[in-house]
Amino acid sequence: MDIDAITLDGLIIVGELKTTKPYQPGFGAQLGAQQRTMILKDLDRLQSTAADYRIMFVTDAEAFRTLCGKKFAARAPNVVDLITGRSSTGRR
């Protein structure tokens, strides 16, 4: 995990940080095969880790939109764009 923290009240927070930019930017941005493989690997690791909060942090708006799309939504329930502060859960 890129982020592994325990809050003062004992909650466990784990996170993966991705600086990935989709290889095909713009409307309907697409991840390359290797990008997709690595993101799915990180999402699987997040899902299988015992924690109170599991978060995929991204630094690219198009990567955020892609991970919030239909193809990833079920596997990426909590994605946060570190640049804008937007979250796939709607919270900031």
ABEGO torsion letter per residue (X at the ends): XABBBBBAAGBBBBBBBBABBBABBEBGBBBBAAAAAAAAAAAAAAAABBBABBBBBBABAAAAAAAABAAAAAABABBBBAAAGBBAAGBX
